[in-house]
Amino acid sequence: MAIYRLLKNSTLEPKEISRITEAYEQALHALSVKDRDDPLTEMIAKQIIKIAQTGVHDAGQLSALAIAQLAVR
C-alpha cells in the first residue's frame, strides 16, 4: 500500500503515522477506491503527507484537504 511504503523509513512519531494512515484510509473510502494498486492511492498518500508536514493533525481534515487539493471528487 502506498502510504505504508512512503512512511516506511519515516522519522515521524507513531502517533503521527497513525493519524496519517487514518486520513489515508478515510480518503480512499470517501473516494470509493478499492484497488490499492490504483495510481491514485499514491497521489493521495503523498498529498496527505505533504499536508501533515504543514502542521495539520486532524485525520478528517487531512483527508478532506487532500481530496480537495487533488480535485478528484
Protein Blocks (a to p, Z undefined) as FASTA:
>chain_A
ZZlmmmmmpcbdfklmmmmmmmmmmmmmmnopablmbmklmmmmmmmmmmmmnopabfkl
mmmmmmmmnopZZ
